[in-house]
Amino acid sequence: MDLLQDPSTSEAERARYLRAFDFHDAPEKEIALKRLIASAANSDSASEGPSDELVVEAVLRLGDFDFDSSVSAKQSVLRYLHTYPGTDAYFDLLQRFQFAEMADDLFEFSLKHHDQTSGVRAAEILFLMDRQSLLLDAIQTDDLARRVAAVTLVGLAGRNKTVSLLLPVVTSDGLSSEVRVAAVEGISRRPNGRKRLLDLVISRKLPDDLKFAAANVLLSDEDEAVRIEAAKYLELPATADSQPLPPLRTLVKRRGDVAAGAKVFRKPGTCINCHKVNGEGKEVGPDLSEIGSKLSREAMYVSILDPSAAVSHNFETYSVLTEDGSAITGLLVSDTAESVTLRNAEGIDQTVNKDEMEIFQKQSKSLMPQDLQRLMTADQLVNLVEYTLTLTKK
Ligand code: HEC
């Protein structure tokens, strides 16, 4: 009797047997593997047939398999996919068989792991299945983190579709800065994308809040012609010694002095006026005591130099205009039935009664100043970033 068919054969023995097949010739191996998978199909209850894992091992060893001919083999594989998301087998199976019923699962997986290789791989399979619409729809939802993650994934996984999908995002009025900055980054991963970005700059269609992101990419392009053309329209902001800021790509390669950076944090950087570190400083912006565990070197530069590109959720800026004509801008500290309290850039809280309020609006800009680089030289900035990166969880 066939070892694989015999109910007394243990699961471990079967698996060993299966692996032994890797040394056999193709026709013999294929027949035995198909017979094993068919035994999953024939057994009435899952407990009698081979386990889902074994069916998956067998399927993966076959060149091809027609799941339409075996509903229970397919059920086995789907159960396996739901149990072991993100494994090598998960991606192998989905890439080869592209089960339509797994598209939502892949989509959620990709969003959840958008900053990891596995999330990008999941998004690549969505594109392979022609289900990128799931990602594109997510760009229009209310959830900011999902919007940014979806744009990032289209940028990393979209290949030759990236530019045409993300170009409309860049110029869309309805989307916030951080989503459009992520689209600029996605597009600029592709050479033709950088050319299209340059076209937008030349035709003056690039929104102002994307100029810093675009300047960083285009002024450090490998193609000298792109660099020269871009420099006619864009410049990086000047630092304290009137020199233009070097592009991010150059800055991230440099290393600084931590002790000198700690000084810059107070003066001339003025960071301490708004941020607490280990109990010291004002609490206008987030506490930075563990910021080095949260942000990469590049993200740290972007947070400092282009704050509106990454406004943290809890720190959205609002402005109020009162009936007597005074305007207040700051972070929303409280919002009750009677009044609104905003904390301004100096860390001072101001409360306004709702019946005196003319306009109450969320701002797309961060309360953190856009031009802090003008307070520092490039060297001081590099030292400052080196210091902030040492602020990690204890
Ligand atoms: C006028 C107040 C103000 C000053 C000055 C200021 N910041 Fe901020 N900063 C904020 C606010 C408010 C936020 C949160 C909103 C946002 O994300 O833009 C923030 C956010 C940040 C973040 C992102 C934090 C996170 O959790 O993602 C970093 C990093 C940061 N600031 C570093 C600095 C450094 C370094 C300096 C000094 C060069 C500085 N800030 C100066 C107000 C300020």
Residues whose N, C-alpha, C, O or C-beta is under 5 A from the ligand:
A	BS01	HEC	G269 T270 C271 C274 V284 G285 P286 S303 I304 P307 A310 V311 S312 F315 A345 S366 L367 M368 P369 L372
